[in-house]
């Protein structure tokens, strides 16, 4: 494989934990916003 394939794979592997962390933070933020605004959608 070419060197850039290894680089691409490494970037994906490194970004997975950040993506998970972001998704958890984002869902938490969404819950906080919906609780502040009440039940009106």
N, CA, C and O atoms as a Tinker XYZ file with bonds, in Angstrom:
   164  protein
     1  N      0.840000   -1.213000    0.000000    73     2
     2  CA     0.000000    0.000000    0.000000    64     1     3
     3  C      0.866000    1.250000    0.000000    63     2     4     5
     4  O      1.991000    1.254000    0.500000    81     3
     5  N      0.319000    2.295000   -0.565000    73     3     6
     6  CA     1.022000    3.575000   -0.574000    64     5     7
     7  C      1.052000    4.182000    0.828000    63     6     8     9
     8  O      0.252000    3.824000    1.693000    81     7
     9  N      1.990000    5.106000    1.032000    73     7    10
    10  CA     2.154000    5.703000    2.370000    64     9    11
    11  C      0.912000    6.472000    2.799000    63    10    12    13
    12  O      0.576000    6.497000    3.983000    81    11
    13  N      0.224000    7.105000    1.840000    73    11    14
    14  CA    -0.938000    7.925000    2.211000    64    13    15
    15  C     -2.115000    7.085000    2.675000    63    14    16    17
    16  O     -2.978000    7.583000    3.398000    81    15
    17  N     -2.167000    5.818000    2.273000    73    15    18
    18  CA    -3.203000    4.922000    2.798000    64    17    19
    19  C     -3.002000    4.686000    4.289000    63    18    20    21
    20  O     -3.959000    4.694000    5.064000    81    19
    21  N     -1.764000    4.478000    4.678000    73    19    22
    22  CA    -1.442000    4.304000    6.099000    64    21    23
    23  C     -1.779000    5.566000    6.880000    63    22    24    25
    24  O     -2.299000    5.494000    7.994000    81    23
    25  N     -1.484000    6.719000    6.297000    73    23    26
    26  CA    -1.796000    7.999000    6.923000    64    25    27
    27  C     -3.312000    8.147000    7.099000    63    26    28    29
    28  O     -3.785000    8.559000    8.158000    81    27
    29  N     -4.063000    7.809000    6.054000    73    27    30
    30  CA    -5.519000    7.892000    6.085000    64    29    31
    31  C     -6.109000    6.985000    7.162000    63    30    32    33
    32  O     -6.993000    7.395000    7.914000    81    31
    33  N     -5.615000    5.755000    7.229000    73    31    34
    34  CA    -6.061000    4.795000    8.256000    64    33    35
    35  C     -5.732000    5.311000    9.654000    63    34    36    37
    36  O     -6.560000    5.215000   10.560000    81    35
    37  N     -4.537000    5.853000    9.835000    73    35    38
    38  CA    -4.129000    6.398000   11.133000    64    37    39
    39  C     -5.035000    7.554000   11.557000    63    38    40    41
    40  O     -5.418000    7.643000   12.724000    81    39
    41  N     -5.378000    8.436000   10.622000    73    39    42
    42  CA    -6.266000    9.570000   10.924000    64    41    43
    43  C     -7.638000    9.070000   11.367000    63    42    44    45
    44  O     -8.202000    9.591000   12.329000    81    43
    45  N     -8.177000    8.077000   10.687000    73    43    46
    46  CA    -9.481000    7.505000   11.057000    64    45    47
    47  C     -9.431000    6.911000   12.458000    63    46    48    49
    48  O    -10.318000    7.169000   13.272000    81    47
    49  N     -8.406000    6.120000   12.746000    73    47    50
    50  CA    -8.267000    5.477000   14.059000    64    49    51
    51  C     -8.156000    6.523000   15.174000    63    50    52    53
    52  O     -8.768000    6.375000   16.232000    81    51
    53  N     -7.381000    7.566000   14.934000    73    51    54
    54  CA    -7.204000    8.624000   15.931000    64    53    55
    55  C     -8.500000    9.416000   16.134000    63    54    56    57
    56  O     -8.806000    9.828000   17.253000    81    55
    57  N     -9.254000    9.628000   15.062000    73    55    58
    58  CA   -10.455000   10.470000   15.152000    64    57    59
    59  C    -11.643000    9.768000   15.801000    63    58    60    61
    60  O    -12.567000   10.440000   16.259000    81    59
    61  N    -11.647000    8.441000   15.853000    73    59    62
    62  CA   -12.790000    7.699000   16.423000    64    61    63
    63  C    -13.078000    8.095000   17.877000    63    62    64    65
    64  O    -14.229000    8.408000   18.182000    81    63
    65  N    -12.096000    8.099000   18.791000    73    63    66
    66  CA   -12.389000    8.508000   20.175000    64    65    67
    67  C    -12.913000    9.937000   20.274000    63    66    68    69
    68  O    -13.797000   10.217000   21.084000    81    67
    69  N    -12.374000   10.851000   19.450000    73    67    70
    70  CA   -12.839000   12.229000   19.460000    64    69    71
    71  C    -14.282000   12.310000   18.993000    63    70    72    73
    72  O    -15.069000   13.092000   19.526000    81    71
    73  N    -14.632000   11.496000   17.988000    73    71    74
    74  CA   -16.004000   11.463000   17.480000    64    73    75
    75  C    -16.963000   10.971000   18.563000    63    74    76    77
    76  O    -18.039000   11.540000   18.744000    81    75
    77  N    -16.579000    9.920000   19.281000    73    75    78
    78  CA   -17.404000    9.371000   20.359000    64    77    79
    79  C    -17.600000   10.423000   21.458000    63    78    80    81
    80  O    -18.711000   10.636000   21.944000    81    79
    81  N    -16.490000   11.076000   21.837000    73    79    82
    82  CA   -16.543000   12.115000   22.862000    64    81    83
    83  C    -17.455000   13.256000   22.434000    63    82    84    85
    84  O    -18.248000   13.757000   23.231000    81    83
    85  N    -17.340000   13.665000   21.174000    73    83    86
    86  CA   -18.176000   14.735000   20.643000    64    85    87
    87  C    -19.646000   14.338000   20.637000    63    86    88    89
    88  O    -20.504000   15.141000   21.001000    81    87
    89  N    -19.948000   13.101000   20.224000    73    87    90
    90  CA   -21.340000   12.632000   20.172000    64    89    91
    91  C    -21.963000   12.619000   21.570000    63    90    92    93
    92  O    -23.121000   13.001000   21.738000    81    91
    93  N    -21.192000   12.178000   22.573000    73    91    94
    94  CA   -21.679000   12.166000   23.961000    64    93    95
    95  C    -21.933000   13.591000   24.449000    63    94    96    97
    96  O    -22.962000   13.872000   25.063000    81    95
    97  N    -20.985000   14.486000   24.170000    73    95    98
    98  CA   -21.125000   15.889000   24.582000    64    97    99
    99  C    -22.326000   16.520000   23.891000    63    98   100   101
   100  O    -23.089000   17.258000   24.516000    81    99
   101  N    -22.496000   16.234000   22.606000    73    99   102
   102  CA   -23.576000   16.836000   21.836000    64   101   103
   103  C    -24.940000   16.362000   22.315000    63   102   104   105
   104  O    -25.865000   17.165000   22.436000    81   103
   105  N    -25.076000   15.073000   22.588000    73   103   106
   106  CA   -26.359000   14.545000   23.070000    64   105   107
   107  C    -26.686000   15.097000   24.457000    63   106   108   109
   108  O    -27.846000   15.372000   24.762000    81   107
   109  N    -25.657000   15.259000   25.297000    73   107   110
   110  CA   -25.834000   15.859000   26.622000    64   109   111
   111  C    -26.311000   17.302000   26.490000    63   110   112   113
   112  O    -27.212000   17.734000   27.209000    81   111
   113  N    -25.709000   18.034000   25.576000    73   111   114
   114  CA   -26.082000   19.429000   25.346000    64   113   115
   115  C    -27.514000   19.537000   24.829000    63   114   116   117
   116  O    -28.259000   20.430000   25.233000    81   115
   117  N    -27.895000   18.628000   23.937000    73   115   118
   118  CA   -29.250000   18.628000   23.397000    64   117   119
   119  C    -30.271000   18.397000   24.505000    63   118   120   121
   120  O    -31.315000   19.049000   24.533000    81   119
   121  N    -29.976000   17.475000   25.416000    73   119   122
   122  CA   -30.865000   17.190000   26.544000    64   121   123
   123  C    -30.996000   18.414000   27.447000    63   122   124   125
   124  O    -32.096000   18.742000   27.892000    81   123
   125  N    -29.890000   19.083000   27.718000    73   123   126
   126  CA   -29.919000   20.288000   28.557000    64   125   127
   127  C    -30.755000   21.385000   27.897000    63   126   128   129
   128  O    -31.536000   22.060000   28.567000    81   127
   129  N    -30.593000   21.558000   26.606000    73   127   130
   130  CA   -31.353000   22.586000   25.887000    64   129   131
   131  C    -32.844000   22.268000   25.900000    63   130   132   133
   132  O    -33.662000   23.167000   26.093000    81   131
   133  N    -33.206000   21.016000   25.700000    73   131   134
   134  CA   -34.626000   20.662000   25.666000    64   133   135
   135  C    -35.259000   20.783000   27.059000    63   134   136   137
   136  O    -36.434000   21.132000   27.179000    81   135
   137  N    -34.485000   20.497000   28.100000    73   135   138
   138  CA   -35.032000   20.636000   29.456000    64   137   139
   139  C    -35.203000   22.120000   29.832000    63   138   140   141
   140  O    -36.129000   22.467000   30.564000    81   139
   141  N    -34.329000   22.978000   29.342000    73   139   142
   142  CA   -34.452000   24.412000   29.591000    64   141   143
   143  C    -35.686000   24.992000   28.906000    63   142   144   145
   144  O    -36.397000   25.814000   29.485000    81   143
   145  N    -35.931000   24.566000   27.687000    73   143   146
   146  CA   -37.022000   25.136000   26.891000    64   145   147
   147  C    -38.365000   24.504000   27.203000    63   146   148   149
   148  O    -39.374000   24.915000   26.629000    81   147
   149  N    -38.417000   23.538000   28.077000    73   147   150
   150  CA   -39.665000   22.832000   28.348000    64   149   151
   151  C    -39.931000   21.809000   27.264000    63   150   152   153
   152  O    -39.004000   21.337000   26.606000    81   151
   153  N    -41.179000   21.470000   27.079000    73   151   154
   154  CA   -41.545000   20.419000   26.131000    64   153   155
   155  C    -41.959000   20.957000   24.766000    63   154   156   157
   156  O    -42.275000   20.171000   23.873000    81   155
   157  N    -41.966000   22.271000   24.580000    73   155   158
   158  CA   -42.351000   22.807000   23.272000    64   157   159
   159  C    -41.266000   22.506000   22.247000    63   158   160   161
   160  O    -40.089000   22.810000   22.442000    81   159
   161  N    -41.704000   21.898000   21.151000    73   159   162
   162  CA   -40.763000   21.485000   20.103000    64   161   163
   163  C    -40.725000   22.540000   19.010000    63   162   164
   164  O    -39.995000   22.389000   18.031000    81   163
